[in-house]
Amino acid sequence: MAVRIRLARHGRKKTPFYRLVVADSRSPRDGRYIEQLGHYDPMKDPADIKVDAERALHWIKNGAQPSDTARALLRKAGVIEQ
């Protein structure tokens, strides 16, 4: 089973809100996930990013691959380094 850390979109039309989740790579974007690690709200100024750093590092150490966008958000939150 390939596990990914990625974003799941929520919110209404034109007001996106994303959850940072750990999911099986075969599941749909907004479908079933294993664990929620945090959230990202791009509509606020500055954008609101909240991440459970301990759980995110746990999943990364156990082989979960973050998507490109999730990796950028984890860097902004200070969870992973360059």
C-alpha positions in Angstrom: 0.0 0.0 0.0 1.5 3.4 -1.1 0.7 6.0 1.5 0.7 9.7 0.6 0.4 12.9 2.5 -1.8 15.2 0.4 -4.5 17.8 0.5 -8.2 17.1 0.5 -10.4 20.0 -0.6 -13.3 21.2 1.4 -15.3 24.5 1.6 -17.8 26.0 -0.8 -17.4 27.1 -4.3 -14.7 29.8 -4.6 -13.8 29.5 -0.9 -11.4 26.6 -0.7 -10.3 25.1 2.5 -7.9 22.1 2.6 -7.1 19.4 5.1 -3.7 17.8 5.2 -4.3 14.1 5.3 -2.5 10.8 5.1 -4.3 8.6 2.5 -3.8 5.5 0.4 -2.6 6.7 -3.0 -5.5 4.9 -4.7 -8.3 6.7 -2.8 -10.0 9.7 -4.4 -8.9 13.2 -3.6 -11.7 14.0 -1.1 -12.4 10.4 -0.3 -11.3 8.1 2.6 -8.2 8.9 4.5 -6.2 7.3 7.3 -5.5 10.4 9.5 -5.9 14.1 9.4 -2.6 16.0 10.1 -3.8 19.6 9.9 -5.4 22.2 7.7 -4.6 25.0 5.3 -6.8 28.0 4.6 -5.5 30.0 1.6 -8.3 32.6 1.8 -6.9 34.3 5.0 -4.2 36.9 4.7 -1.6 35.5 5.6 -2.6 32.0 4.8 -3.5 29.9 7.9 -1.4 26.7 8.1 -1.8 24.3 11.1 0.1 21.0 11.2 0.6 18.3 13.8 4.4 18.2 13.3 4.9 15.1 15.5 2.4 13.0 13.6 3.6 14.3 10.2 7.2 13.3 11.0 6.0 9.9 12.2 4.3 9.2 8.9 7.3 10.5 6.8 9.6 8.2 8.8 7.3 5.3 8.1 7.5 5.8 4.4 4.6 8.2 3.5 5.5 10.4 0.5 4.2 14.0 0.6 2.8 15.4 -2.6 4.6 18.5 -4.0 2.0 20.9 -2.5 2.0 19.1 0.9 5.8 19.1 0.9 5.8 22.9 0.4 3.2 23.4 3.2 5.2 21.2 5.5 8.3 23.3 4.8 6.4 26.5 5.5 5.2 25.1 8.7 8.8 24.2 9.7 8.1 20.4 9.9 10.7 19.4 7.3 13.8 21.0 5.9 14.9 21.7 2.4 
